[in-house]
């Protein structure tokens, strides 16, 4: 049986299909991503309810009196109790009616000497009996007692035409209430606020999940691009350890997840095949927005090629925020902005552990366009192609800056990194528009940080932790001295 339950709704000739399983998974992702928003909604609603409850609170006092009713139904003037079912039922219906009548209220106000009654009167009769409990509720404890005593006093006279001559036999006489009956309970208010806040939080995240249109699966990308998926890279996380030193994912580490290393290896094989067909060397790695892991993909692809004894040059071209040097743990050095300097900037570092050449600095460049438009930039890129087997260029996100549009002119292959459920599909489409004009260079995309869903098969789930995304994180294993290595003229 198909596990995916689908709800169909139609409006005219249009049909909207809602995958309930996918919606539930989206809600789970939203909850994990925006747990702070859910908590904030709960706290705000609970706080607002508490403020409203205590801010609008008006203390009310209740005064009670319980008595039995006797009536003079004999010729000798003796009072008898209502014992029959019919008379008891009649009294239970007429007693509250008389209390709410305009005649009773006018007599009550006249006796009290008031123009308006500061309270309400209610009465309850015990079933199958002549016992009555009369209650007055008022903001004033003195008024509650006074109104109740006056009502008991005038009731026999006002009810004489309905019930006949009646007499009350008091069981519990009216007493002045000492405390309000409606004091709010803190724990009850808090519990109610938290419950309402949780419902509101679920509703908000549910709406966000329903209208969130992101790339959730590799198959979803087929709707906006006709180029192949070069690799599905699983999400990876590190096990919690006592040593809190930040780490990064590296194919050089034996402890790296097997699925991750194999995904990078598959990407390497496909890119090498594509470059052989084109006779090219330079690969441009880009994405839509920061945080999609393009830098991590670029670095690990370069390391994977270097492991195969390839002569690889990695260039950090994200000049506004150069982070690859920190990720590699090699510190500041020759950056792309320095290659045109006159004083010894022609010497490029070789990182011994990664066995690759690297151009990258830790100094941000405020105006990268001047570097990319330098008269000597074209000659430098052409010389790099002649001297290296492969060149990996870590480009800025194309959805944010136009640097990728300049760099793609030198690339032989453009690889677009898409992180699962990270960027709206509309932004991805806008970013891809830049490369659709040159289909020869744009050869495919990488679906990054993929987490296996309930209906997915074949990719596995590996989680993901420190250092993933926009080139952040660097481990102690990569920060030892002597990382700068050799230099090449």
N, C-alpha and C positions, 0 to 999 in steps of 0.2 A: 504494500500500500504506500502511496506517495505520502511522505511525511509533511510536505509543504501544503498547508491549507490556504486557499486563495479565496478572497471575497471579491465578487464582481458587482459593480454598480453601473448602471447605464443611464445616460441622460441624452435623449434623442438618439442620434446615430453614433455618438461617442461612447466609448466604454473605458472605464478606469479600472485597472487591475491593482489590487493591493495585496501584496504578499505578507500575510500576517506573521509568518516566521521571520522574514527579513525585517519587518517592522519591530518585532520583539528584540531581534539582535541589534538593530539600530538604537533602540531605547537603552539596551544594556551598555552600548558604547557611549551613548550620551551621558548615562549615569556615571560611568567610570571617568569620563572626560570632564564633566561638569558637576561632579559630586559637591563641589563647594557652592555652586549655584543652588542645588537642591537643599543643602543645609541652610543657606542664607534665606531661602524662601520660607523654610520651616520656622526659623528663628524670627523672621520679620512678621509672619502671620501670627505666631504665638505671642510675640511682644505686642503687636497691634491689638489682638483680642484682649490681652491683659490690661493694656492701657484703656481700651474702650470700656471694659467691664468695670474697672475701678474708677474710671473717670466719670462714667454715667451712673454710677451706683447711687441709689436713693434708699436710705434705710426705711423699712416699713415694719410697723408693729401690729400684732394681732391680739385681740382680746376675745376670749371665748366664754361662753356660758352654756351649761347643759341643764335641761329641765324637762319635766313631763307636763303634758297638757291635760287638764280636766275640763269638762263642760257640764253645764247645768241643763240636763235633758229631762228632769222629772218635775212633777208639779209641786213637790215639797221643798224645792230649792236646794236640794243636795247635788253636789258635783260628782259626776261619774267619769271613769277613765275609758278611753277608747280601747276596747279589747277586740272588737270585731274586725275582720279583714277589710270590709268595705269602708268603715269609718276611718281606719288607719290609712288606707290608700287615699281617701279624700283629703285628710289632713296633710299628707306628704305632698299633695299637688297644690293645695290652696295656700299653705303656709308660705312658701317662697313667692307665690304670686302676689300675695298681699304686701310682702316686704318691698316689692318692686313697683307697687302701684303708686300713682301720682298722689292719691289721697293720703296714703301713709307717709310719703316723703314730705308733703306739705305740713302735715301735723307735726312730724318730727322736727322740721326746720323751725316751725313756729314755737315749739316747746323749747328748743335749744336757743332760740333767738338768733339764728344764723340765716344768712341769705344763700349759702352754699354749704353742702355737706363735705367736710374734710375727711372722707373715708367712704368705704363701701361695706354693705351689709349682705351677708349670705347666711343661708340656713340649710341644714341637712337633717332629715328625719331618718331615724333608724327603721328599717323595713319591718313591717308587721308589728309596729309598736307606736306609742304616743310620745316617744322620747325625741327631743329636738336639741340640736347643737347650733347655736347662733354665734356667728363670728363677725367681728368688725375689723377691717384692715385700714390703717391710717398712718401717715407719716409722723403723727404725734402720738406718743403712748397715752397721754392724758385725754386727747380727743377720742382715741379708740375706746377707752373705758367709759367716758361720758356718753358717747353715742350709743354704746351697747346698753348701758343702764337705762337710758331714756327710751330706746326702742322697746325694751322689755316692759317698761312702764306703760307705754301708750298702745302697745299691740292689742291687748284684750279689747280696748274700746274701739279701735279701728277695724278689728276683725269680727265685731259683734254681729254685723249684718250678714256675714258669710258663715261663720262657725257657730254663731250663737254666743251665749255668755261663756267665757273661758277663764280659766285660772291656771297660773304657772306654779309648779312645785319645783323649786330650785334644787338641783343636785350639785352643780358647781357654779358658784356665783362669780360674776365678773371681777377680775383682778387686773391691776395696772401692769402691763407687760414691762419687763425690765430690759430686754434686749431685742433688737430687730430679728425677725424670723428669716429674713432673706440675705443674711451675710454671705458674700461669695466665698467659696472655698478655694484656696490657692491651688491645691493639687488638682482639683477638678478643672479649674480654668486653664491650668498649664497643660493637662492631658488633652482637653478639648482643642486648645490652640495648636498643640503638636500634631494632633490627628488631622485637623483642617489644613495645617501647613503641609503635611505630608501629601495629602490629596492634591493640594494646589501645586506642589512641586512635581508630582507625577504627571499632572495635567500639562504643566509648562514643558517639561522634558519630552512628553509624548507628542505635543504639537511640534516641538523642535525636531524630533526624530522623524515625524511624518513629512515635514517640508524640507528636510536636509537632503540635498541631492549631491552626493559625493560618489567618488569611485570606490565602491565597496567590494567589488570582485574584478578579476582580470577581464571577465566577460563583459562587464559594464563598459569597458573602454572601447569595445568593438562598435558601439553606437556612435562614437565621435571620431574614430580614426580607423583607416583601413590598413595601417602598417601592423606588422606582427608584434606580439609580446616576446621580447628577447629573453626575459627571465622573470620568474616569480620568486622574489627574495623573502624568505620567512622572517617573521618578527622574532627577535632574539633578546633574551634577558640573562643577566648574570645571577648566579646564586648569591644569596646574602652571606657575607663573610665578615669576620671581625675587622679585617683591614678595610677601611672605608675609602681607600684610594680610588679615584675615578678611573674607569676603564673604558676601552673602546673595543669595537669588534675588529678583529684582524684575522685574515686568512693565514697569517704567519703563526698564530697561536694554535697549538695543538688542541687546546681545550675549547676552541671555538666550535659552535654547533655544526654538526656534520651537514645538515640541510643547508645552512647558510653558505658554507664553503663550496658545496656542490652547485648551488645556484650561481655563485660568482664564477665558478669554473665553466658552467654552461654558457654564461654571458660571454666569457672570454673566447670560448670556441666559436660561438656564432659571430662575434665581432671580427675575429681573425679571418673567418671564411668570407665575410662581407668585404673586408678590406683587401683580401687577395683578389677578389673579383673586380674591385675598383682600382686596384693598384695604388691604394692609399695607405696612410700611416697615422693620421691625426684623428682622434675621437673627441668630440665635444660632449661633455656631460652637463645637462642642465635640467631644470624643472620649472614648476609654476611659481612656487612661493618658498620662502625659507622654512626649514623644518621638515622637508620631505626626504632627507637623507642622501642627497645627490653627492655631497662631499665624501661621505662614507663609502658610497658605491664607487666613486672615482678613485679613491685611495686604495681600496681593496682590489679593484680591477687592475690597477698599476702593479700592486704587489703580486697578484696572481700571475700576471705576464712576466714579472721579474723572476718569479719562482721557476718559470719555464726557460730560464736563461735567455730571456729577451732583453735587448738594450732599450730601456723604457725611460722616458722623460715625463715627469708629472709637473704640470704647471698650475699653480693656484691663481686663476684669473679673476677671482672674486675680490677685486682690489679694495672695495669699500670695507670688507670684513674678512680679512685673510685669517683663516683659522687652521688651515691644513698643517702649518708648521707646528702648531700646538698639539694637534692630533698626533702627528708623527713624533712629537717630543724632541725636535731638533733645534728649537729656538729660532731666534731671528737670524736672517741671512739674506742672501740675494733674492730680491723680489722682482716681479715682472716690471715694476716701475724703475728698477735699477739697471736693467740690461742695456740702457742707452747712455748710462753715465760713463764718463771717460776714465775714471780712476779705478781700474781693476775690477769693474763690475762684470767683465766678460767671463769671469770664472764661476762656473756652475757647480753646486755641491753634489756629491754623490753620497747617498745614505747607505752605509755598509750593511746594516741589518736587513733593510728592505731590498738592497741590491738594485737600486734605481736612482736616477738623477732627478733632482728636485729644484724647482724654482718657486720660492714662496717666502713671504716675510710675515712678520707679526705687526707691521706698521700699516694702519689703514691709509688709503689714498682718498683724498676728498674729491678729486676730479679725475676719475679713471679715463674719461673720454680723451684727455690730453695724452695719456700713455698709449691708448689704442690707436690714436690718430697720429702718432709720432711718425715722421718720415722714414725712420729706420725700422719700424715695427714689421713691415712686410718682409724686408730682407732678413730680419731675425727669424721670423716664422719659417721662411723658406729654407734658411740654413739649418734650422732645427730638424726639418723634415729630411734633409740630406744626411744628417749625422746620426739619426736615431731610427731604430726599427719601428717603435711606436711612441706616440705622444698623446698623453691623456690631459685634456684641458678641463679643469673644474671651473665651470662658468657660473656667473651670477644667475639667479632665477630670472627667466625671460618674462614672467608676468609682472615683475617689479621694475626691472631696468632693461635698457636697450643694448647693454653690452653684448649679450648673446647674439644679437643680430649682426654685430660687427665681427665677432669671433667666428661665426658660422661660415664666413667667406673663406676662411683658411682651413676649415675642417673637411675631412673626407667622409665622416660619418657623425651624425648627431643622434645621441641617445637621450630620450626624455624620461626622467624619473618621476613616477607618480606614487605617492604614499597612500595606502589604503585609508579611506574615510577621513581625509585630511583637508582637501581643498574642494570647493564647490565645482561641479562639472562645468558650469559656465566659464569659470576662470581657466580651467584646463583647456577648454575649447578655444578661448581667446589666446592662450599661450601657444597652442599648437598652430594657430593661424600663421604665426611667424615663420614656421618651417614648412607649411604646406605648399608654399610657393616654390620651394626647392625640394621636391620629393626625392631627388637623387641622393641628397645628403641625409635626409631624415629617414633612417632605416628602421626605427622601432622604439618601443618604450620598455621600461623596467617597472614592474609592479612591486613596490617596496613595502616592507614591514607588514607582510600579509599574515593575518590571523585566521586560522581555519574556522569556518562556520559549521553549523550542524549539518548542513547539506553539502559540504564541500569534501572533496576527496583528492588525495594525491600530493598535497603540499605540506601537510603537517603543521603543527603549531610549535613555535620555539620561543615565543615571548620576545621582549626587548627591553633593554634597560639603559644604563648610562651611555652617553656619548653618541646616541643615535640621532640623526637629523642633520642639522646645518653645520656639520664639521666640528661639533663640540666634543670634549672629553679627551683625556690623554692619560695613559697608564704609567705606572712606575717602571714597568718593563721597557718602556720606550723613552724614558727620560734620563737615561744614564749619560754620563759625560762621553765625549768623543763621538757624538752622533753626527756631527757635521761632515765627518769623513773627508774624502778627497775633494779636489777641485779640478775642473777641466777648463783649459783655455777654449 
